[in-house]
Amino acid sequence: MKKVLTTLLLLSSLWMAAQPNYNFSTMKREKLGRGIVAVRENSKDVFVSWRYLSSDPMNVGFNVYRDGIKLTKEPIVKGTFFRDSDPNSEKKVYTVKSVIKGKESEELSGSYTLPANAPVGYLNIPLDKPADGVTPDGQKYTYSPNDASIGDVDGDGQYEIILKWDPSNAHDNAHNGYTGNVYFDCYRLNGEKLWRIDLGKNIRAGAHYTQFMVFDLDGDNKAEVVMKTSDGTVDGKGQIIGNANADYRAESGRILTGSEYLTVFNGQTGAAMSTIDYIPQRGDLMGWGDDHANRSDRYLACVAYLDGVHPSVVMCRGYYTRTVLAAFDWNGKELKNRWTFDSNIPGNEGYAGQGNHNLRVGDVDGDGCDEIIYGACAIDNNGKGLYTTGMGHGDAMHMTAFDPSSKELQVWDCHENKRDGSSFRDARTGKVIFQVKSSVDVGRAMAADIDPWNPGVEMWSLESGGIRNIKGGVVNPDKKTLPVNSAVWWDGDLLRELLDKITISKYYWNEGECRPLFVADGCSWNNGTKSTPCLQGDIVGDWREEVLLRTSDNSALRLYVSTIPTEYRFHTFLEDPVYRISIATQNVAYNQPTQPGFYFGPDLKGVFRGYDFNLNK
């Protein structure tokens, strides 16, 4: 009897622990500032918003100043925004100060400079577009802004933008052809360019080759940039990595031989601080599944708190066949390989061919350390296999707490094998909760809480038979008007909006259809049918998300900020490791939207991230 009781208690403890369980007192995280932003709502009004931090008391108020003049009669205690009626189009400085027990605090105050003649609804970030080029076979190409990431590169508590420039001849691995060089720029939100990195002729351009991680890895409050390099890469200081004269491009334009490095760049200067051999090297191409690098040159990457304290960077190669993940730690001086997982090692065979065109990171087993959800399988924080479902490769995947009655994480995944269709599973064990099988390649899937009448997050795919709830039931069989590419918290309620190309849409559950809410005129999207922005997420301002898009002429970025009032105020999602890492990994291959490590939606109750639903009914 005693043995049975012990077993039951053990199982119970494991079950209760199967949820994110980070120790925030020891975890090394970003030092976030107030994140103030001001945008013109129209010709007469300016919308100001800022971050509510977990270090703020729940009863904190905020005063807003314009050019040193106090605008708020009483401290703002509902929401984290202020509307300033000021038709003057001249430059002005907005400052926000916290008020605690009637006293103003300079701690974590901040300012934002609204430029003269500021545009309506967005921050304009002018760019330095790279010069056009010509390939060795005489084909001309030009450049457009592609994926972006964020990081505080100088330690001032404000994010800078790290932007990848893709040439117009960027190629998927399945296709031959030369590509132009890939460039990386770092910009402040006012358009000031800090540096440019040129990856050189030996790094091919395309969604699958260069996954760049931007994160503070050594705890100095300044973000580093980590990515794969080769001979001829030029850092932000003009220094060349390796052999400047090396050219590994074959007549097909593919790169089948030559050096492969992993480099850590200084986020503030772009200088290469350390370069080591990439793990794993390509070796025999056929060992990855073909002889033309379509299988070997499929890369993913992520950041993960593998020890629960320090962020590590994980570089990955392969997912159609052989799969290798290599974790590295950066201490400010050197890169050290923490562990390497290889599906070729005996006992790991079941993990081959299970990876997606993206990945997710989070503490799924409650040990306070991150696991890596690598498509249809999961790798534990110690570099060992956690589980594999055997459902194989897919294009899209989402992980969050779908069920408001539980803090556990689940995964919604789609599959390419013309058998397994779409699956909803427990993120810790891989146990399938429900599945919608299909005889076709299911190329896209989405998850978002869009319907308040069904508990939890809804999910759908191209072959799901409509919108599904967390029990697998069909909420709406007609999904023709429903986008499947991205999502964003935009309009200030607790439901999520859908983002596709340059349009944010709202799902009207009573009518069962989606209609446009906002259109970013003058902008374009990236990555073909994936129709993704450069970046989406909680970058500045209140808890809602911004959308970073390129202009149609590729001369600038526009950071769109919601100016819709909301009384809700929540501790910024950026403080959640699962959410923050989902921003860092958004640029990986087929971009997927942010998702937090907690449930967020209309089923919230009690006190949640500094907001008391009981007091605000």
C-alpha angles and dihedrals in degrees: 000000000000091000092051091049091050091050092049092049090049092050090046092052092049091050093049091047094052093102134078106295106175121168100227092184091070103024114110107231140162121286100236124202127208091278096216118186132175125196134173111256091187138327092294107034137058120202115214123189137168145179127281106210131204088239089063117094114246091245094051117137130199134221121204125210132190115203089339095310116119112237102180118082090197129015113272110248100165118067125344101259141087131197114217117198102214121138091184108114096200124114114281137177121226119200128189122199127185120237118209120181090344095308125110116232127208090199111108092359114142146179139221127199114220107204123229115273091012115188122250117263103358150055112248113220112187116213138210101230115209118244120266118260146199126231123229088261093054102260117144121223139178136198139253132179111261132170120001138190136190135233139153097245098174102038098245095123093252126106126244123201122243108200131193118214114209124197119234089246095058108144136207113235091253092067136067123229143102119269133203121248120284116236132196125203132186117214136180115226089258091060099258108149114220100183149333128225120199111204090199135221094302096068113073120222121241144092095280104048110059119042108174123199118205113189143120098261101168101043098246091124091248122105123235127208118226126187145139115278139174143195109312098030109144117210128215091272094052095256117142122228114222123326111002092197098052117117116182097172115126123215087263090059090245122124108228102158141024140071124335119193139175114220134190112208127198105250094214099047105018090233117151106244101177136005125188136165113285116250117253108024115215093246112163107011092210088061086072096047110273144033099243103061097253089124101028096051098058106116135183131174142184147170118241138174093231094170094034091246113056126043114239127194117232120201117196136195128191135005108172092067126342112030126200129178121185121190122206135188123210117203096178094269110046144015114238125191106236096185143329126219116201125180088210091069111099110263093030097075093109090064095063115107095012101107127110132214085263140020142214132223131205146117099275099164101047098245094121092249129100126255124199117235100208102186110281093001139051132221118210122232090257093059095257126122112266098187144320126210095198092226092122137210125357140172103230139027138173130198127188141112098291096175117068091203092061136045092211121115125241134190129225109198138172125210138215101205096094089238115064099045108180127348137192114203146168107266093215101050106016090236110157113239093185138339137200106204122209139183093219136070105270102214104180139030134175137193126194138136100249103144120062093195094069120063113245136355120337122221138195142167138188089273104030097106090244135312114340131201126218091275092054094253119145110250095179123001092198111078099154094116095042118102118223102193111079146341139211139188099237122138100054102252122105096259122090126243126219125243123203125162103322097332130096111202135191124221110225101206095190090060098032096231142102123237132183116267100173136007123198098218115201094029137102136207133232142233102036116255091007086071095198132164122238086258141338128196147089098311105146138358127017128354094286123098132256128214121223113203136169121239117249091249091049092234098118148007122240120209105203116207125192112243094186109121118243130180092205117102122182133172105271113274087228088081090064109089094212091053096042092050090048086062092048091051097042092099092058111118106293103024117233127192125255121277128184129224090243138057114269123183146080093310092072117125139177119007113347124176093332097318122109111212091187093061095043103050 
